[in-house]
Amino acid sequence: MRRFRTLRGRLTALGLLAALAAVAVLTVAFNVILDRSLNADANGRARSLAAAAAATVEYENGRLRVHEAVDDAIVDRRVWVYDGARAIERPPATPQLQRTADALAGSAHVFDDAPEGDVRLYATPVTVRGRQVGTVVAAQSLAAYDRTTDLALLGSLALAVVLLGAVGVLTWITVGRALDPVRQMTASAADWSEHDLGQRFGAGTPRPDELGELARTFDALLDRVAASLRHEQRLSAELSHELRTPLARIVAETELLQRRERSPEDRSDAYAVVARSAEQMSGILETLMAAARAEAQLDVGRSEVGGVLDRVAENWAPALAERQLELEVRHPAGPMMAGVDAEVVERIVAPLIDNALRYARSHILLSAVARDSAIVLCVTDDGPGVGADARAHVFEPGRVAGVNGHDGAGLGLPLARRLALAIGGDVTLTSPGPDTGAEFQVRLPV
């Protein structure tokens, strides 16, 4: 079964299925045509025998009589002669066959098979001046025809099995030989990627156009792998920087829990801190991976802005209710499409909503407008705003405003801007100053 999971196995299976369909059609067609031909031959023989027997019958003085005795050959072939419904000639036969022949008396040009299924009867009329005065019924044995049909069916099935086996073997060999260059190139690619990345698939050896195209594809793939390695190094540095704060918090709380006895309330608070930090780490990882995918253009899509705003409001409803804050959503005047996936937009807006939850007094506004060939989402709160000394550093990782007693990790806003820049947008702070609330604007490509 494992062989059919490979490309070679699947191509062979596909070839076998195609051959099976073709052989099945040909086998059925052959047997149907043969059956019809044999059936027509049996009908012809029964008709000829009945006509020959009818030539020996004469009509005299209102009755039928056989002009000359039916010879032994005709008797062996079983011929009945009826004067009306009365049989004047009857060959030896089984009771069921006799009853079938009697039922044909008075019929004209009619075929019927005996109940045993191995004899076919044909009734031909004996007419005088256009009026049927008698009937000749001839019987034709079908045993030889049935044997021929059975042998033909068995032979065609055996031939079909042989053909399918031959097709399977030939397809397996042919596909294997066709894939030999691909296997060699794959082995070379594995060796060169480990020892000589610059060699690749040079033009030193002539190859068919299909393999040359495959080589060029492998070259491009190796280029992307090298670029991915460089990007992975940069992403690793970012992950190390962004995750340091929540990870340090988890480690610190865990060490405190292990080193000293704490009250149940303190332990519960410590567990809550660990859970929040783990959740924060998960969010940071997802946001950074979304940024990496956006930079690699893997999450290119479109989203309806109004629907995104509704989902953001729905997702943050429990947190808003817990802090007794109101979130007002102002939808755009009409349908508005952003040139980025909806999940990415939600990940950009989420840290801004979280920031507003920390500092808002009673009200948060989420709105969207079209401006300068772009879409601008605004998150506005009625909190104390951002002081002049903090405005220049609000998007730097680890820098927090620290007002109203709220001390975050200083990662949400930098991550939001990082992801926005990755998709060709930006996040900016537009509030005028302290005590006027804060307004963050998200610029998205259309």
C-alpha positions in Angstrom: 0.0 0.0 0.0 2.9 2.4 0.7 4.0 2.1 -2.9 0.7 3.7 -4.1 1.3 6.7 -1.9 4.3 7.7 -4.1 4.1 9.6 -7.3 5.1 6.5 -9.2 2.4 4.4 -7.5 -0.3 7.0 -8.0 0.5 7.3 -11.7 0.5 3.5 -12.1 -2.8 3.3 -10.3 -4.2 6.0 -12.5 -3.0 4.1 -15.6 -4.6 0.9 -14.3 -7.9 2.7 -13.7 -7.9 4.0 -17.2 -7.0 0.6 -18.6 -9.6 -1.1 -16.4 -12.3 1.3 -17.8 -11.2 0.7 -21.4 -11.0 -3.1 -21.0 -14.3 -3.2 -19.2 -16.0 -1.3 -22.0 -14.4 -3.5 -24.6 -15.3 -6.7 -22.8 -18.9 -5.8 -22.3 -19.2 -4.6 -25.9 -17.7 -7.8 -27.2 -19.9 -10.0 -25.2 -23.1 -8.0 -26.0 -22.3 -8.1 -29.8 -21.5 -11.8 -29.6 -24.7 -12.6 -27.7 -26.8 -10.6 -30.3 -25.0 -12.4 -33.2 -25.6 -15.8 -31.7 -29.2 -14.9 -30.9 -29.8 -13.8 -34.5 -28.2 -17.0 -35.8 -30.4 -19.2 -33.5 -33.5 -17.3 -34.7 -32.4 -17.7 -38.3 -32.0 -21.5 -37.9 -35.3 -21.9 -36.2 -37.0 -19.9 -39.0 -35.3 -21.9 -41.7 -36.3 -25.2 -40.1 -39.9 -24.1 -39.8 -40.0 -22.9 -43.4 -38.6 -26.3 -44.6 -41.2 -28.2 -42.6 -44.0 -26.0 -43.8 -43.1 -26.9 -47.4 -44.1 -30.5 -46.7 -47.6 -29.6 -45.5 -50.6 -29.6 -47.9 -54.2 -28.5 -47.5 -56.8 -30.9 -48.9 -60.6 -31.2 -48.3 -60.5 -28.6 -45.5 -57.8 -30.4 -43.6 -54.0 -30.3 -43.4 -51.8 -33.3 -44.0 -48.1 -33.8 -44.4 -47.3 -34.2 -48.1 -44.5 -36.6 -47.3 -43.4 -38.1 -44.0 -41.1 -35.9 -42.0 -37.7 -37.5 -42.2 -35.7 -38.5 -39.2 -33.5 -35.4 -39.3 -36.5 -33.1 -39.1 -37.9 -35.2 -36.2 -34.6 -34.9 -34.4 -34.9 -31.2 -34.8 -38.3 -31.2 -33.3 -41.0 -29.9 -35.5 -44.7 -29.7 -34.7 -47.5 -29.4 -37.3 -50.9 -28.1 -36.1 -54.2 -28.2 -38.0 -55.9 -25.4 -36.2 -55.2 -26.2 -32.5 -54.9 -30.0 -33.2 -51.4 -31.4 -33.5 -51.0 -33.7 -36.5 -47.3 -34.1 -36.1 -45.6 -34.1 -32.7 -42.0 -35.0 -31.9 -40.9 -36.5 -28.6 -40.2 -33.8 -26.1 -40.6 -32.9 -22.4 -44.1 -32.0 -21.1 -43.0 -28.4 -20.6 -41.7 -28.2 -24.1 -44.9 -29.8 -25.5 -47.1 -27.2 -23.6 -44.9 -24.3 -24.9 -45.3 -25.6 -28.5 -49.1 -26.1 -28.1 -49.4 -22.5 -26.9 -47.9 -21.3 -30.2 -50.6 -23.1 -32.3 -52.4 -20.5 -34.3 -49.6 -17.9 -33.9 -47.7 -16.5 -36.8 -44.0 -15.5 -36.9 -43.6 -15.7 -33.2 -40.5 -16.8 -31.1 -40.7 -18.2 -27.6 -38.2 -19.9 -25.3 -39.0 -23.1 -23.4 -39.1 -22.8 -19.6 -35.8 -24.8 -19.4 -34.2 -21.9 -21.3 -32.2 -24.2 -23.7 -34.7 -24.4 -26.6 -36.1 -21.7 -28.8 -39.4 -22.2 -30.6 -40.6 -20.4 -33.8 -44.2 -20.5 -35.2 -44.7 -20.0 -38.9 -48.3 -20.0 -40.4 -49.6 -22.3 -43.0 -52.0 -20.1 -45.2 -54.5 -20.9 -47.9 -55.7 -18.0 -50.0 -54.4 -15.5 -47.4 -56.1 -17.3 -44.5 -54.1 -19.2 -41.8 -55.3 -22.7 -41.6 -52.4 -24.3 -39.6 -49.1 -23.7 -37.8 -45.7 -25.2 -38.0 -43.6 -24.9 -34.9 -39.9 -25.6 -35.1 -37.5 -25.9 -32.1 -33.8 -24.9 -32.1 -31.5 -26.0 -29.3 -29.6 -23.2 -27.6 -27.1 -25.4 -25.8 -24.3 -24.9 -28.3 -24.9 -21.1 -28.3 -24.9 -21.0 -24.5 -21.5 -22.8 -24.4 -20.1 -20.5 -26.9 -21.3 -17.5 -24.9 -19.8 -18.8 -21.6 -16.5 -19.7 -23.2 -16.3 -16.2 -24.8 -17.1 -14.5 -21.5 -14.4 -16.5 -19.6 -11.9 -15.9 -22.4 -12.5 -12.2 -22.5 -12.2 -12.0 -18.7 -9.0 -13.9 -18.7 -7.7 -11.7 -21.5 -8.7 -8.6 -19.6 -6.8 -9.8 -16.5 -3.7 -10.4 -18.6 -4.0 -7.0 -20.3 -4.4 -5.2 -16.9 -1.4 -7.0 -15.5 0.7 -6.1 -18.6 -0.5 -2.4 -18.4 0.3 -2.2 -14.7 3.8 -3.6 -15.1 4.6 -1.5 -18.2 3.2 1.7 -16.5 5.3 1.0 -13.4 8.5 0.5 -15.4 7.8 3.4 -17.7 7.0 5.9 -14.9 9.9 4.7 -12.9 12.3 5.3 -15.8 10.7 8.7 -16.4 11.2 9.7 -12.8 14.8 8.5 -12.6 16.2 11.9 -13.6 14.0 13.5 -10.9 15.3 11.2 -8.3 18.8 11.9 -9.3 18.2 15.7 -9.2 16.5 15.3 -5.8 19.5 13.4 -4.4 21.8 16.0 -5.9 19.8 18.8 -4.4 20.0 17.3 -1.0 23.8 16.8 -1.3 24.4 20.3 -2.7 22.2 22.0 -0.1 24.3 20.4 2.5 27.8 20.7 1.0 27.7 23.0 -2.1 24.7 25.3 -2.2 26.2 27.3 -5.1 26.4 24.4 -7.5 22.6 23.9 -7.9 21.4 22.5 -11.3 23.8 24.0 -13.8 23.4 23.7 -17.6 26.4 21.4 -18.0 24.2 18.4 -18.9 21.5 18.6 -21.6 18.0 17.9 -20.2 14.5 17.8 -21.7 12.6 21.0 -21.4 10.4 19.6 -18.6 13.5 18.7 -16.5 15.1 22.1 -17.2 12.0 23.8 -16.0 12.1 21.6 -12.9 15.7 22.6 -12.3 14.9 26.2 -12.5 12.1 25.7 -10.1 14.5 24.0 -7.6 16.9 26.9 -8.0 14.2 29.4 -7.1 13.1 27.2 -4.2 16.7 27.1 -2.8 16.8 30.9 -3.1 13.7 31.1 -1.1 15.1 28.7 1.5 18.2 30.8 1.9 16.1 33.9 2.2 13.9 32.1 4.8 17.0 31.2 6.8 18.1 34.9 6.9 14.5 35.9 7.8 14.4 33.2 10.5 17.5 34.6 12.2 15.9 38.1 12.2 12.6 36.7 13.5 14.4 34.8 16.2 16.0 38.0 17.4 12.6 39.7 17.5 11.0 36.8 19.4 13.8 36.9 21.9 13.3 40.6 22.5 9.5 40.6 22.5 9.0 37.5 24.7 11.6 38.5 27.3 9.2 40.4 29.6 6.3 37.9 29.9 8.8 35.0 30.1 10.7 36.7 32.9 7.5 37.3 34.8 6.5 33.6 34.5 10.0 32.5 35.7 9.9 35.0 38.6 6.5 33.9 39.8 7.3 30.3 39.5 10.5 30.6 41.5 8.6 32.5 44.2 6.0 29.8 44.4 8.7 27.1 44.8 11.0 28.9 47.3 8.6 30.1 50.0 5.2 29.3 51.4 2.5 31.7 50.3 -1.2 32.1 51.3 -3.9 30.6 49.1 -4.8 34.2 47.9 -1.2 34.9 47.0 -0.8 31.6 45.2 -4.0 32.3 43.3 -2.7 35.7 42.3 0.6 34.2 41.2 -1.1 31.6 39.1 -3.2 34.3 37.5 -0.1 36.3 36.7 1.5 33.2 35.1 -1.7 32.5 33.1 -1.9 36.1 31.8 1.8 36.1 30.9 1.5 32.8 29.0 -1.5 34.2 27.2 0.5 37.3 26.4 3.3 35.2 25.1 0.9 33.3 22.9 -0.5 36.5 21.5 3.0 37.9 20.8 4.0 34.7 19.0 0.8 34.8 16.8 1.3 38.5 16.0 5.0 38.1 15.1 4.2 35.0 12.9 1.4 37.0 11.2 3.9 39.8 10.6 6.3 37.2 9.1 3.7 35.8 6.9 2.6 39.3 5.8 6.2 40.2 4.9 6.5 37.0 2.9 3.2 37.8 1.2 1.6 34.6 2.5 -1.5 36.3 3.9 -2.6 38.4 1.0 -6.4 38.8 1.0 -9.2 41.2 1.4 -11.7 42.0 4.1 -14.9 44.0 4.6 -14.1 46.7 7.2 -17.5 46.9 8.7 -17.5 43.2 9.5 -14.1 43.5 11.0 -15.3 46.3 13.4 -18.2 44.2 14.4 -16.0 41.2 15.2 -13.6 43.3 17.2 -16.5 44.7 19.3 -17.9 41.2 19.9 -14.5 39.8 20.9 -13.9 42.6 23.4 -17.4 42.7 24.9 -16.6 40.7 28.0 -13.5 42.8 28.9 -15.5 46.0 28.4 -18.3 44.8 30.6 -15.9 43.8 33.3 -14.4 47.3 33.4 -17.8 49.0 32.9 -16.6 50.7 29.7 -18.6 51.6 26.6 -17.3 50.8 23.1 -18.9 52.8 20.3 -18.5 51.5 16.8 -18.9 53.9 13.9 -19.3 52.0 10.7 -18.2 53.5 7.3 -21.0 55.1 5.2 -20.9 52.3 2.7 -19.1 49.0 2.0 -15.4 49.4 2.4 -12.8 46.8 1.5 -9.3 46.6 2.9 -6.5 44.9 0.9 -5.5 42.7 3.8 -6.8 39.6 5.5 -9.4 40.2 8.3 -7.5 38.3 10.9 -4.4 40.5 10.3 -6.5 43.6 10.8 -8.0 42.3 14.0 -4.5 41.5 15.3 -3.4 45.1 14.6 -6.5 46.6 16.3 -6.4 44.3 19.4 -3.4 45.9 21.1 -4.9 49.3 20.6 -8.2 48.3 22.2 -6.3 46.7 25.0 -4.3 49.9 25.5 -7.6 51.9 25.5 -9.0 49.5 28.1 -6.1 50.3 30.4 -6.5 54.1 30.4 -10.1 54.9 29.3 -12.4 56.4 31.9 -15.8 55.5 30.4 -15.8 55.5 26.6 -13.9 54.1 23.7 -14.6 54.9 20.0 -13.8 52.6 17.1 -14.3 54.1 13.7 -13.2 53.7 10.0 -12.9 56.3 7.2 -11.5 56.3 3.7 -8.7 58.8 3.3 -5.9 59.5 0.7 -6.4 56.2 -1.2 -6.2 54.2 2.1 -8.5 53.1 4.9 -7.9 54.6 8.4 -9.2 52.9 11.5 -9.3 55.0 14.6 -9.2 53.8 18.3 -10.0 56.8 20.6 -10.4 56.8 24.4 -11.2 59.4 27.0 -8.3 58.7 29.3 -5.5 60.9 30.4 -3.7 60.8 27.1 0.0 60.5 26.4 2.4 63.0 27.8 4.9 64.8 25.6 7.9 63.0 27.1 6.3 59.6 26.3 5.0 60.3 22.8 8.3 59.8 21.1 8.8 56.4 22.8 5.3 55.0 22.8 6.1 52.5 20.0 9.4 51.3 21.5 9.3 47.8 23.0 9.3 47.8 26.8 8.5 51.5 27.2 5.2 52.2 29.0 3.4 55.4 30.0 2.6 54.1 33.5 -0.3 56.4 34.2 -3.5 55.6 36.1 -1.6 52.8 37.8 -1.6 50.7 34.7 1.8 49.1 34.0 1.8 46.9 30.9 4.7 45.1 29.3 5.1 47.8 26.7 4.8 45.3 23.8 1.3 45.7 22.5 1.7 49.0 20.6 5.1 48.0 19.1 3.7 44.7 17.9 0.6 46.4 16.3 2.9 48.8 14.4 5.2 46.0 13.5 2.4 44.1 11.9 0.9 47.2 10.2 4.2 48.0 8.6 4.6 44.4 7.4 1.4 44.8 5.3 2.2 48.2 3.9 0.4 50.3 6.5 1.2 52.0 9.7 0.0 52.8 13.3 0.4 56.4 14.5 -0.5 58.4 17.7 -2.6 61.5 16.8 -3.8 62.7 20.2 -2.9 66.4 20.9 -1.5 65.8 24.4 -2.2 64.8 28.0 -5.7 65.0 29.6 -7.2 64.9 26.1 -7.4 61.2 25.6 -5.4 59.1 23.1 -6.2 58.4 19.5 -4.3 55.8 17.5 -4.8 55.6 13.8 -4.3 52.4 11.7 -3.6 53.0 8.1 -4.5 50.0 5.8 -3.9 49.5 2.1 -7.0 49.2 -0.1 
